[in-house]
Amino acid sequence: MNKKAISASFVLILFSLGILLYKIYVLKIPFLPYKSQNNWRYEIKINKNTYSLIENQLAEKIYLPIPPNLENQQLTELKIENMKYGTISDAPNGKLFVIDKETLQKHKQFKIEANIVISNKRNPIKKTTLDEESRIKYLSLSWLTEEELNLVKALNNSLIFKEDSPQSVLDKITYLLLDEFVIKPEITDFREVIEMKNGDSLSQAKLFMALCRLNNIPSRISFGTSVIDAENEKKVKHIRLFINEYYVDNKWQFFHPDFPNIGTIPQNFLLIHRDITPELELLNSRDFYSIQVKPVRKTFFDSKEYFENTIIKHDNYANFSLYRLPLGTQSIFYTLLLIPIGTLILSIARNFVGLYTFGVFTPILLTLFFLETNFLTSFLFLLSVFVVGIIMHYLLNKLYLLAVPRLSIMLTITVIMYVGFALLTSIDDNVNTSSTYTLNYFPIVIVSVFTERFMILLKEEGLRNTLTTFIGTLVISTLCYFVFSINILNLVMFNNPELLIITIALNILIGSYTGFRLNEFFRFKELLKK
């Protein structure tokens, strides 16, 4: 390495670190954004002014639900007003504060206040075992009258066939409620609900549960509240929801027509109690129960809030911040800023290790292809393109075609293969219709560029050299994919784009290296021994 390269690299690294330290210690701009969690305040109380209106509807015991501790929500603080006049029932599916009707008449003011931390991260649903007693409980239809049961059976017979699998049954029930059921809060009679497919949130949940249980799928109703506009503390709103849980593949999964992804709970939903029994259906009464949910302190990362509260305090620096860009543009830069890191990995692999690749940018483009689609399926797709390309190379050789028509034929076949790839990746036997990948023009452009370089090299260098280059390209693309998938690295680079100057400095050092590559030690090992 020459001294000029070392000096230039040293200056660039100091310059980059100088900007970073100035931001952190002078402008007081944090190195990373905030952690991903919400802190919500939950309150439920009995409206004593309406007690006399529904006194005749009350059972001997009245229940106030206490939100359970789950993987994505943790109860950190609990306060119960007039706690000495009631008891806490520790039920398997959530705690309840129990009050006698007689006690309620004397002390009509009862309130539960709780602080709940809700994580934005949604972990995969864990498998659970359902014992025989619970299975019988969650398949029971004894809560239906004979007339209601007959109506449910008639609806089920018009909807479900005997040969339908449990998954197909769930699909049909789900589509029935999504497409045909109309929310009308004034309709509460379950017979009307079944016949008209109209009713309130509780009736909708009961219909889903009845149809599931009739088809031997354990199910139950849970209660919670969905928060709207949680980012605006002054205008935050929430909606009470009765949601369904169904037990399939040893997992309790969630359903509600308003949930974006069937099977999971959205980030803005607070689960208050699981397994709503008839005595808890009173939670549907807005007159008797008053429920309030609002964010107390937001500690999740929000780019708009981060820009307004941190960056905008420094007018001069705000003009150079990526947070001032629209959210759609920001999402592009999250990936774009990682490309120099990918090229740095490529430089190390080629100059120090000695791997061969299809050009400089092809491995990075393939990395973007993996990110745009699904890694495993796109990896297999590239392998299939490679195999088909070799076969087509030998077939087209017999026709003695010119280079451009040969490439056009191979690109056409690649497009046909991509159509098949799109169809295969769209097949989803689960109820959850959400996808972890998207299909658009960008991936096919990348694959077309790759195919073109691959076919040219195969014609000019032969199969052996092409195979070596193909493996090197895949190794670097795969390594870059896993590096690009590190979320913390995305945040670091987006929050501190000045770190890109360090990649320039490191590339200067790598570019000035003139020693042996790693593969050359193996290639010339006999010469080195002499």
C-alpha positions as CSV (number, residue, x, y, z in Angstrom):
1,M,0.0,0.0,0.0
2,N,1.3,3.5,-0.9
3,K,1.5,6.3,1.6
4,K,-0.8,8.6,-0.3
5,A,-3.6,6.0,-0.2
6,I,-3.2,5.5,3.5
7,S,-3.1,9.2,4.2
8,A,-6.2,9.8,2.1
9,S,-8.1,7.0,3.8
10,F,-7.1,8.3,7.2
11,V,-8.3,11.8,6.4
12,L,-11.6,10.5,5.1
13,I,-12.2,8.3,8.1
14,L,-11.4,11.2,10.5
15,F,-13.7,13.5,8.5
16,S,-16.6,11.0,8.7
17,L,-16.1,10.3,12.4
18,G,-15.9,14.1,13.0
19,I,-19.3,14.7,11.5
20,L,-20.7,11.8,13.5
21,L,-19.3,13.0,16.8
22,Y,-20.4,16.6,16.1
23,K,-24.0,15.3,15.6
24,I,-24.0,13.3,18.8
25,Y,-22.2,15.6,21.2
26,V,-22.9,19.1,19.9
27,L,-26.2,18.8,18.1
28,K,-27.4,16.1,20.6
29,I,-28.8,14.0,17.8
30,P,-28.9,10.3,18.9
31,F,-26.9,7.7,17.0
32,L,-30.0,5.5,16.7
33,P,-33.7,6.2,16.9
34,Y,-35.9,5.1,19.7
35,K,-36.7,1.5,20.7
36,S,-39.8,-0.1,19.3
37,Q,-42.5,-0.2,22.0
38,N,-45.6,1.7,23.0
39,N,-46.7,2.7,26.5
40,W,-50.5,2.7,26.8
41,R,-52.9,3.7,29.6
42,Y,-56.0,1.5,30.0
43,E,-59.0,2.4,32.1
44,I,-62.3,0.6,32.6
45,K,-65.0,1.7,35.0
46,I,-68.7,1.2,35.7
47,N,-70.9,4.1,34.9
48,K,-73.0,4.5,38.1
49,N,-75.4,6.9,36.4
50,T,-76.6,4.2,34.1
51,Y,-76.8,1.4,36.7
52,S,-80.6,1.9,37.3
53,L,-81.3,1.6,33.6
54,I,-79.9,-2.0,33.3
55,E,-80.2,-3.2,36.9
56,N,-82.6,-6.0,35.8
57,Q,-80.1,-7.3,33.2
58,L,-77.3,-7.7,35.7
59,A,-76.2,-11.1,37.0
60,E,-75.3,-11.7,40.6
61,K,-71.7,-11.0,39.8
62,I,-70.2,-8.3,37.7
63,Y,-66.8,-8.5,36.1
64,L,-64.1,-5.9,35.3
65,P,-61.4,-7.5,33.0
66,I,-57.7,-6.9,33.7
67,P,-55.6,-7.1,30.4
68,P,-53.4,-10.3,30.4
69,N,-49.6,-10.5,30.0
70,L,-48.8,-11.7,26.5
71,E,-45.7,-11.8,24.4
72,N,-46.5,-8.5,22.8
73,Q,-48.1,-6.7,25.8
74,Q,-47.0,-6.5,29.4
75,L,-49.0,-5.1,32.4
76,T,-46.5,-2.9,34.3
77,E,-48.9,-1.0,36.7
78,L,-52.3,-1.8,38.1
79,K,-54.6,0.2,40.3
80,I,-58.2,-0.8,41.4
81,E,-60.5,1.7,43.0
82,N,-62.6,0.2,45.9
83,M,-60.5,-2.9,45.6
84,K,-61.4,-4.0,49.1
85,Y,-65.1,-4.5,48.1
86,G,-64.3,-7.1,45.4
87,T,-61.9,-10.0,44.6
88,I,-59.5,-10.8,41.8
89,S,-60.3,-14.0,40.0
90,D,-57.2,-15.5,38.4
91,A,-58.8,-17.3,35.4
92,P,-56.6,-19.2,32.8
93,N,-57.4,-16.7,30.0
94,G,-57.1,-13.5,32.0
95,K,-57.7,-11.9,35.4
96,L,-61.1,-10.5,36.4
97,F,-62.1,-8.2,39.2
98,V,-65.3,-9.6,40.6
99,I,-68.0,-7.5,42.3
100,D,-71.2,-8.8,43.9
101,K,-74.4,-7.1,42.6
102,E,-75.3,-6.2,46.2
103,T,-71.9,-4.6,46.7
104,L,-72.3,-2.7,43.5
105,Q,-75.6,-1.2,44.7
106,K,-73.8,0.2,47.8
107,H,-70.5,1.3,46.1
108,K,-71.3,2.1,42.6
109,Q,-67.8,3.6,41.7
110,F,-65.4,0.8,40.6
111,K,-62.5,1.5,38.3
112,I,-59.4,-0.3,37.0
113,E,-56.4,1.6,35.8
114,A,-53.4,-0.1,34.2
115,N,-50.3,0.8,32.4
116,I,-49.5,-1.6,29.5
117,V,-46.3,-1.8,27.4
118,I,-47.1,-3.0,23.8
119,S,-44.3,-4.1,21.5
120,N,-44.5,-3.2,17.8
121,K,-42.7,-6.5,17.1
122,R,-45.0,-9.4,16.3
123,N,-43.5,-12.8,17.1
124,P,-44.7,-15.9,15.3
125,I,-47.6,-17.6,17.0
126,K,-46.4,-20.4,19.3
127,K,-47.9,-23.9,19.2
128,T,-50.0,-24.9,22.3
129,T,-51.6,-28.1,23.4
130,L,-55.4,-28.2,23.8
131,D,-56.4,-30.8,26.4
132,E,-59.6,-32.8,26.0
133,E,-61.6,-30.8,28.6
134,S,-60.8,-27.5,26.8
135,R,-61.5,-29.0,23.4
136,I,-65.0,-30.1,24.6
137,K,-65.5,-26.6,26.0
138,Y,-64.5,-24.8,22.8
139,L,-66.6,-27.1,20.6
140,S,-69.8,-26.8,22.7
141,L,-72.9,-25.3,21.1
142,S,-75.0,-25.5,24.3
143,W,-75.2,-21.7,24.4
144,L,-77.5,-21.8,21.3
145,T,-81.2,-22.3,21.5
146,E,-82.6,-25.1,19.4
147,E,-84.0,-22.7,16.9
148,E,-80.7,-20.8,16.6
149,L,-78.8,-24.1,16.2
150,N,-81.1,-25.2,13.4
151,L,-80.6,-21.8,11.6
152,V,-76.8,-22.1,12.0
153,K,-76.9,-25.7,10.6
154,A,-78.9,-24.5,7.6
155,L,-76.5,-21.7,6.9
156,N,-73.6,-24.1,7.3
157,N,-75.1,-26.7,4.9
158,S,-75.4,-24.0,2.2
159,L,-71.8,-23.0,2.7
160,I,-69.7,-26.0,3.6
161,F,-69.3,-29.3,1.8
162,K,-68.5,-32.6,3.5
163,E,-65.2,-33.0,1.6
164,D,-63.9,-29.5,2.6
165,S,-60.7,-29.5,4.6
166,P,-60.5,-27.5,7.9
167,Q,-58.6,-24.8,6.0
168,S,-61.2,-24.6,3.3
169,V,-63.9,-24.4,5.9
170,L,-62.1,-21.4,7.6
171,D,-61.7,-19.8,4.2
172,K,-65.4,-20.0,3.5
173,I,-66.5,-18.7,6.9
174,T,-64.0,-15.9,6.7
175,Y,-65.2,-14.8,3.2
176,L,-68.8,-15.0,4.4
177,L,-68.1,-12.5,7.1
178,L,-65.8,-10.3,5.0
179,D,-68.1,-10.1,2.0
180,E,-71.7,-10.6,3.2
181,F,-71.9,-9.6,6.8
182,V,-72.9,-6.0,7.5
183,I,-72.3,-4.4,10.9
184,K,-75.5,-3.0,12.3
185,P,-75.3,-2.3,16.0
186,E,-79.0,-2.1,16.5
187,I,-79.5,-5.8,15.6
188,T,-78.7,-8.0,18.6
189,D,-81.2,-10.9,18.3
190,F,-79.1,-13.8,17.2
191,R,-81.9,-15.3,15.1
192,E,-82.0,-12.2,13.0
193,V,-78.2,-12.1,12.8
194,I,-78.1,-15.6,11.2
195,E,-81.0,-15.0,8.8
196,M,-80.0,-11.4,7.7
197,K,-76.2,-11.7,8.2
198,N,-76.4,-8.3,9.9
199,G,-75.6,-7.4,13.5
200,D,-73.1,-5.9,16.0
201,S,-69.5,-6.9,16.6
202,L,-70.5,-9.4,19.3
203,S,-73.1,-11.1,17.0
204,Q,-70.6,-11.3,14.2
205,A,-68.0,-13.0,16.5
206,K,-70.7,-15.4,17.8
207,L,-71.7,-16.4,14.2
208,F,-68.0,-17.1,13.4
209,M,-67.6,-19.2,16.6
210,A,-70.8,-21.2,16.0
211,L,-69.9,-22.1,12.4
212,C,-66.3,-23.1,13.5
213,R,-67.6,-25.3,16.3
214,L,-70.2,-26.9,14.1
215,N,-67.3,-28.0,11.8
216,N,-65.2,-29.3,14.7
217,I,-62.8,-26.4,14.9
218,P,-62.3,-25.2,18.5
219,S,-63.0,-21.5,18.7
220,R,-63.7,-18.7,21.3
221,I,-64.5,-15.0,21.5
222,S,-62.0,-12.5,22.9
223,F,-62.4,-8.8,23.7
224,G,-60.2,-5.9,23.1
225,T,-59.9,-2.4,21.7
226,S,-58.4,-1.1,18.5
227,V,-56.7,2.2,18.7
228,I,-57.0,4.7,15.9
229,D,-54.6,7.5,15.2
230,A,-52.4,6.5,18.2
231,E,-49.7,8.9,17.1
232,N,-51.9,11.9,17.9
233,E,-52.4,11.9,21.7
234,K,-55.0,14.7,21.5
235,K,-57.2,13.0,18.9
236,V,-56.6,9.3,19.7
237,K,-59.7,7.2,19.3
238,H,-60.4,3.5,20.0
239,I,-63.1,1.0,19.0
240,R,-64.3,-1.9,21.1
241,L,-64.0,-5.2,19.2
242,F,-65.1,-8.7,19.9
243,I,-62.6,-10.9,17.9
244,N,-62.4,-14.6,17.3
245,E,-59.7,-17.1,18.1
246,Y,-59.7,-20.5,16.3
247,Y,-57.5,-23.4,17.0
248,V,-55.8,-24.9,13.9
249,D,-52.4,-26.6,13.5
250,N,-51.9,-26.5,17.3
251,K,-52.1,-22.7,17.3
252,W,-54.7,-20.2,18.5
253,Q,-55.0,-17.8,15.6
254,F,-57.0,-14.5,15.4
255,F,-59.7,-13.2,13.1
256,H,-61.6,-10.0,12.7
257,P,-62.7,-8.4,9.5
258,D,-60.9,-5.2,10.4
259,F,-57.5,-6.9,11.0
260,P,-55.2,-6.5,8.0
261,N,-53.6,-9.9,8.4
262,I,-55.8,-12.9,9.2
263,G,-54.3,-15.0,12.0
264,T,-52.4,-12.3,13.9
265,I,-53.2,-9.2,16.1
266,P,-52.3,-5.8,14.6
267,Q,-49.9,-3.5,16.4
268,N,-52.7,-1.1,17.4
269,F,-54.8,-3.7,19.2
270,L,-55.0,-4.2,22.9
271,L,-56.3,-7.6,24.0
272,I,-58.3,-7.1,27.2
273,H,-59.8,-10.6,27.9
274,R,-59.7,-14.0,26.2
275,D,-62.7,-16.4,26.1
276,I,-65.8,-14.2,26.5
277,T,-68.4,-16.2,28.3
278,P,-72.1,-15.1,28.5
279,E,-71.7,-13.2,31.7
280,L,-69.0,-11.1,30.1
281,E,-71.1,-10.2,27.0
282,L,-72.1,-7.1,29.1
283,L,-68.8,-5.6,27.9
284,N,-70.8,-4.8,24.7
285,S,-72.8,-2.3,26.7
286,R,-71.3,1.2,26.2
287,D,-73.7,2.6,28.8
288,F,-72.6,0.4,31.6
289,Y,-68.9,0.0,31.0
290,S,-66.7,3.0,30.1
291,I,-63.4,2.1,28.5
292,Q,-60.5,4.5,27.8
293,V,-57.2,3.6,26.1
294,K,-54.6,6.2,25.1
295,P,-50.8,6.3,24.6
296,V,-49.0,7.8,27.5
297,R,-45.4,7.9,26.2
298,K,-44.5,7.0,22.6
299,T,-41.1,5.3,22.5
300,F,-41.5,3.6,19.1
301,F,-39.6,5.0,16.1
302,D,-41.6,7.4,14.0
303,S,-39.6,9.2,11.3
304,K,-42.0,12.2,11.3
305,E,-41.7,12.6,15.1
306,Y,-38.0,12.1,15.0
307,F,-37.6,14.8,12.4
308,E,-39.8,17.3,14.2
309,N,-38.5,16.7,17.7
310,T,-34.8,16.2,17.0
311,I,-33.6,17.3,13.6
312,I,-35.8,20.4,13.1
313,K,-34.3,22.0,16.2
314,H,-31.2,22.6,14.0
315,D,-32.4,24.5,11.0
316,N,-29.1,24.3,9.1
317,Y,-28.7,20.6,9.7
318,A,-32.4,19.8,8.9
319,N,-31.8,20.8,5.2
320,F,-29.4,17.9,4.9
321,S,-31.4,15.3,6.8
322,L,-33.0,12.4,4.9
323,Y,-35.9,12.5,7.3
324,R,-37.2,15.6,5.5
325,L,-38.0,13.4,2.5
326,P,-41.4,11.8,1.9
327,L,-41.9,8.4,3.6
328,G,-42.0,6.6,0.3
329,T,-38.7,8.1,-0.8
330,Q,-37.2,7.3,2.7
331,S,-38.0,3.6,2.2
332,I,-36.0,3.6,-1.0
333,F,-32.9,5.1,0.7
334,Y,-33.1,2.5,3.5
335,T,-31.9,0.0,0.9
336,L,-29.9,2.4,-1.4
337,L,-27.6,3.4,1.4
338,L,-26.6,-0.2,1.9
339,I,-25.4,-0.6,-1.7
340,P,-21.9,0.9,-0.9
341,I,-21.5,-1.6,1.9
342,G,-22.4,-4.3,-0.6
343,T,-19.7,-3.0,-3.0
344,L,-17.2,-3.0,-0.1
345,I,-17.9,-6.6,0.5
346,L,-17.5,-7.3,-3.2
347,S,-14.1,-5.4,-3.2
348,I,-12.9,-7.5,-0.3
349,A,-14.1,-10.8,-1.9
350,R,-12.5,-10.0,-5.3
351,N,-9.2,-8.3,-4.1
352,F,-8.4,-10.3,-1.0
353,V,-10.2,-13.7,-1.5
354,G,-10.1,-13.8,-5.3
355,L,-13.7,-14.7,-6.1
356,Y,-14.9,-14.2,-9.7
357,T,-18.3,-12.6,-10.3
358,F,-20.4,-11.5,-13.3
359,G,-19.1,-7.9,-13.3
360,V,-19.1,-5.5,-10.4
361,F,-22.8,-4.6,-10.0
362,T,-24.5,-8.0,-10.9
363,P,-24.0,-9.5,-7.4
364,I,-25.5,-6.3,-5.8
365,L,-28.4,-6.4,-8.2
366,L,-29.0,-10.0,-7.3
367,T,-29.0,-9.0,-3.7
368,L,-31.8,-6.5,-4.5
369,F,-33.6,-9.3,-6.3
370,F,-33.5,-11.4,-3.1
371,L,-34.8,-8.5,-1.1
372,E,-37.6,-7.7,-3.5
373,T,-38.9,-11.2,-3.6
374,N,-38.4,-14.2,-1.3
375,F,-34.8,-15.4,-0.7
376,L,-35.3,-19.2,-0.9
377,T,-37.6,-19.2,-3.9
378,S,-35.6,-16.5,-5.8
379,F,-32.4,-18.5,-5.0
380,L,-33.9,-21.6,-6.5
381,F,-35.2,-19.6,-9.4
382,L,-31.6,-18.4,-10.2
383,L,-30.4,-22.0,-10.0
384,S,-33.1,-23.0,-12.5
385,V,-32.1,-20.2,-14.8
386,F,-28.5,-21.4,-14.7
387,V,-29.5,-25.0,-15.5
388,V,-31.9,-24.0,-18.3
389,G,-29.3,-21.5,-19.6
390,I,-26.7,-24.3,-20.0
391,I,-29.2,-26.6,-21.7
392,M,-30.3,-23.8,-24.1
393,H,-26.7,-22.9,-24.8
394,Y,-26.0,-26.4,-26.2
395,L,-29.3,-26.6,-28.0
396,L,-28.9,-23.2,-29.7
397,N,-25.3,-24.1,-30.6
398,K,-26.7,-26.6,-33.1
399,L,-28.7,-23.9,-34.9
400,Y,-25.6,-21.6,-35.4
401,L,-27.4,-18.4,-34.4
402,L,-25.9,-15.0,-34.0
403,A,-25.4,-13.5,-30.5
404,V,-28.3,-11.1,-30.3
405,P,-31.0,-13.5,-31.3
406,R,-29.5,-16.1,-29.0
407,L,-29.8,-13.7,-26.1
408,S,-33.3,-12.7,-27.1
409,I,-34.4,-16.3,-27.0
410,M,-32.9,-16.9,-23.6
411,L,-34.4,-13.7,-22.2
412,T,-37.8,-14.8,-23.5
413,I,-37.4,-18.1,-21.7
414,T,-36.4,-16.3,-18.6
415,V,-39.6,-14.2,-18.7
416,I,-41.6,-17.4,-19.1
417,M,-39.8,-18.9,-16.1
418,Y,-40.5,-15.7,-14.1
419,V,-44.2,-16.0,-14.9
420,G,-44.1,-19.5,-13.5
421,F,-42.2,-18.3,-10.5
422,A,-44.8,-15.6,-9.9
423,L,-47.6,-18.1,-10.0
424,L,-45.8,-20.5,-7.7
425,T,-45.0,-17.9,-5.1
426,S,-48.6,-16.7,-5.1
427,I,-49.9,-20.0,-4.0
428,D,-50.9,-19.9,-0.3
429,D,-52.9,-22.6,1.3
430,N,-53.2,-20.6,4.6
431,V,-56.0,-18.3,5.6
432,N,-53.4,-15.6,6.0
433,T,-53.3,-13.8,2.6
434,S,-50.4,-11.5,3.5
435,S,-47.3,-12.0,1.5
436,T,-43.7,-11.6,2.5
437,Y,-42.6,-10.6,-1.0
438,T,-43.8,-8.5,-3.9
439,L,-43.5,-9.0,-7.7
440,N,-42.9,-6.1,-10.0
441,Y,-40.7,-5.0,-13.0
442,F,-37.6,-4.5,-11.0
443,P,-36.7,-8.2,-10.3
444,I,-37.2,-9.2,-14.0
445,V,-34.9,-6.4,-15.1
446,I,-32.2,-7.7,-12.6
447,V,-32.6,-11.3,-13.8
448,S,-32.5,-10.2,-17.4
449,V,-29.2,-8.4,-16.9
450,F,-27.9,-11.5,-15.1
451,T,-29.0,-13.8,-17.9
452,E,-27.4,-11.6,-20.5
453,R,-24.0,-11.6,-18.8
454,F,-24.3,-15.3,-18.0
455,M,-25.0,-16.3,-21.7
456,I,-22.1,-14.1,-23.0
457,L,-19.6,-15.6,-20.5
458,L,-20.8,-19.1,-21.3
459,K,-20.2,-18.6,-25.0
460,E,-16.8,-16.9,-24.5
461,E,-15.3,-18.7,-21.5
462,G,-16.9,-22.1,-21.5
463,L,-18.8,-24.0,-18.8
464,R,-16.1,-24.4,-16.2
465,N,-15.2,-20.7,-15.9
466,T,-18.9,-19.8,-16.0
467,L,-19.7,-22.2,-13.2
468,T,-16.9,-20.7,-11.1
469,T,-18.1,-17.2,-11.7
470,F,-21.7,-18.2,-11.0
471,I,-20.8,-19.7,-7.7
472,G,-18.7,-16.6,-6.7
473,T,-21.6,-14.3,-7.7
474,L,-24.1,-16.3,-5.6
475,V,-21.8,-16.4,-2.6
476,I,-21.4,-12.6,-2.6
477,S,-25.1,-12.0,-3.3
478,T,-26.1,-14.3,-0.5
479,L,-23.7,-12.7,2.0
480,C,-24.9,-9.2,1.0
481,Y,-28.5,-10.3,1.4
482,F,-27.9,-11.3,5.0
483,V,-26.0,-8.1,5.7
484,F,-28.7,-6.0,4.1
485,S,-31.3,-7.8,6.2
486,I,-29.8,-6.5,9.5
487,N,-32.4,-4.0,10.6
488,I,-30.0,-2.2,13.0
489,L,-27.6,-1.6,10.1
490,N,-30.4,0.0,8.0
491,L,-31.2,2.4,10.8
492,V,-27.5,3.2,11.4
493,M,-26.8,4.1,7.8
494,F,-30.1,6.0,7.3
495,N,-29.6,8.0,10.5
496,N,-25.9,8.6,9.8
497,P,-25.3,8.6,6.0
498,E,-21.9,10.3,6.6
499,L,-20.6,6.8,7.4
500,L,-20.6,6.2,3.6
501,I,-17.3,8.2,3.5
502,I,-15.7,5.5,5.5
503,T,-16.6,3.0,2.8
504,I,-14.8,5.2,0.3
505,A,-11.7,5.2,2.6
506,L,-11.8,1.5,3.0
507,N,-12.1,1.0,-0.8
508,I,-9.0,3.2,-1.3
509,L,-7.1,0.9,1.0
510,I,-8.4,-2.2,-0.7
511,G,-7.6,-0.7,-4.2
512,S,-4.0,0.0,-3.2
513,Y,-3.4,-3.6,-2.1
514,T,-1.1,-5.4,-4.6
515,G,-0.3,-8.6,-2.6
516,F,-1.5,-12.2,-3.1
517,R,-5.2,-13.1,-3.0
518,L,-6.3,-16.0,-0.8
519,N,-7.1,-18.3,-3.8
520,E,-3.6,-17.7,-5.2
521,F,-2.0,-19.3,-2.2
522,F,-3.8,-22.5,-3.2
523,R,-3.2,-21.9,-6.9
524,F,0.5,-21.4,-6.6
525,K,1.2,-23.5,-3.5
526,E,3.8,-25.7,-5.3
527,L,5.6,-22.5,-6.4
528,L,5.5,-21.1,-2.9
529,K,7.1,-24.3,-1.5
530,K,10.0,-23.9,-3.9
